[in-house]
């Protein structure tokens, strides 16, 4: 099955679909100059396969490519993702 990542600005989230199934979402709240990542969710049967990490990487690449906004990780998963990817700390709000 094909995996597809998307940015859904109207829903204020990033999403990962595998086939027609919504597998993972990362919700955010945009603020002036910043994007607050507030919640990450993976369907229970799909957990433990790296889907959330892949989705957060997609989201960070998207933010970095289209804006100068900084990221504020509120969600513990996103906090942990940045701890494991110190090379991306340039995206964090200082």
N, C-alpha and C positions, 0 to 999 in steps of 0.2 A: 504494500500500500504506500501511496505517496504522502509524504509529510509536507505541509505548507504552513509557513509563518505569515502572519499579517499584522499590520497596525490598523486598529479600528478606532480612529479618533473620536467618532461620535459616541462610542461606548467607553472611551477613555481606557483602552486596554490594548495589550498585545495578545495574540492568540496563536495557538498551534493546533492544527487539525491533522489528523491522520486519516486519510480517506475522507469520509463525511463526518467523522467523529471529532467533536471538540475535546481535546485532550488536556490542554493546559491554558491558563490565562494569567496575565500579570496586569493588575489594575494600577492605574496611576491617577494622580491629581496634578494638572498643570497649574503652575503659579508663575508670576512674572520672573523670568530668568531661571526657573527651576522646574524640575519634574519630580514629584514625590511619588515613589513606588510604594503603594500602601498594602497590597495583598497579592500573593501568588497562590494559585490553586491548580492541582493536578488531579484528574480523575483517579480515585483510589486504586482501581485495577491497573492503572498505568504508572503508578509511582515506582521510584527506584530504577528508572531507566534513563535518567539524565534529561528528560524532556523539559523540566523547569529550567535547568541550567542552560540548555540550548536556547530556550525562549528568551531568557534574560540576556544572553549574549547577542541574540538578534536585536532585542530592544536597545541595548547599549550601542550597537553598531548603527542602528537607525538614528538614534538621538545624535550621536557624534557626527553622522554624515549630513544631517539636515538642519542643525541648530547649534547655537553656542550655549544653550541652557545647560545648567548643572543638574546632577542627579542627587536627590535626597532619599536614601534608602530607609524607609520606615518599616517595611516588611522584613522580618528576621531572615527569610531566605535570601533576599537581595543583599542584606548586610553580610551574610555569610559568603555569598557569591563574590562580593568585592574583597573580602578577606582572602579568598583563594585566588584572586586575580589582581594582585597589587599593581600590575602594569597598567591597569585601567583606572587607577585612582585619580587621574587627571580629569575624569568626568564628575567627580564628587564635588558637591558644594562645600566650599571652604568657609 
